[in-house]
Amino acid sequence: MKHSENSQIQDFMPLVANVLQKGLQALSDGQSTYSADPIEQYAYSVFSRVSEIDNAFKGIEITIEYLKKGCYSESDFSFAEHHAFHVENYLLRLTSVVDRAYLLAGSSLFMSDEKIEAWDGKKLITSKLKLESADSLKVLNKMNRQIDALKKTRNKVAHQAGYSNKNLCAVEFIENSESPEIYEELTRHLSLQELKEIIISDVLPNFESVAKLLHELVEELIGCLSFVYHDLLART
């Protein structure tokens, strides 16, 4: 399920629709700006933050789909190249889910984009949450713990300009080998396909598990922040 379909977020949809209608009307009239009520602006901001999280998860799901493949027959790139690329993509998008969850929390607590998107925005959001929503901060801390181990892999990727491991290097060498003798020697104990399956199984279960847990934590975060949404909508 998309997190924008959460009932707490769906309550904002009439207000979001109003903002979009005003924006489209302004565009039709050739105007570059338009005005919206504060509550409409707030609803649109929260909805946009949740949509950004959904987009990050969509990227993760596409990446996981590709990581399940043992063959890319229609591509000019090898299995090893594809696998490394999609692992790197997964790690980047996983971190972006947590980053965007912080932005959702900041926007939900009426913090300005300028503050929460600044270099120290996460620190400012954390300070605000300590005062106004300790439960939300606990959820964000859970998210950070879930990706801590994978953060080390991501940092290693950044420093080494790419993802690799011994098995992947072996596959890449075999795939690039032009000698039938070398190919036969290297695949005597394990076929190339068997080696690929080992590589896939080394990352896929953990990647799927972490993504599932993050989905659950985003839902929990929205629930923790919903007291703000309810109070605001009750006053309209």
Sequence and secondary structure as in RCSB ss.txt:
>XXXX:A:sequence
MKHSENSQIQDFMPLVANVLQKGLQALSDGQSTYSADPIEQYAYSVFSRVSEIDNAFKGIEITIEYLKKGCYSES
DFSFAEHHAFHVENYLLRLTSVVDRAYLLAGSSLFMSDEKIEAWDGKKLITSKLKLESADSLKVLNKMNRQIDAL
KKTRNKVAHQAGYSNKNLCAVEFIENSESPEIYEELTRHLSLQELKEIIISDVLPNFESVAKLLHELVEELIGCL
SFVYHDLLART
>XXXX:A:secstr
  GGGSHHHHTTHHHHHHHHHHHHHHHHTT S     HHHHHHHHHHHHHHHHHHHHHHHHHHHHHHT S  TTS
SS HHHHHHHHHHHHHHHHHHHHHHHHHHHHHHTT  HHHHTSTTHHHHHHHHHHHH HHHHHHHHHHHHHHHHH
HHHHHHHHHHTS   HHHHHHHHHHH   HHHHHHHTSSS HHHHHHHHHHHHHHHHHHHHHHHHHHHHHHHHHH
HHHHHHHHHT 
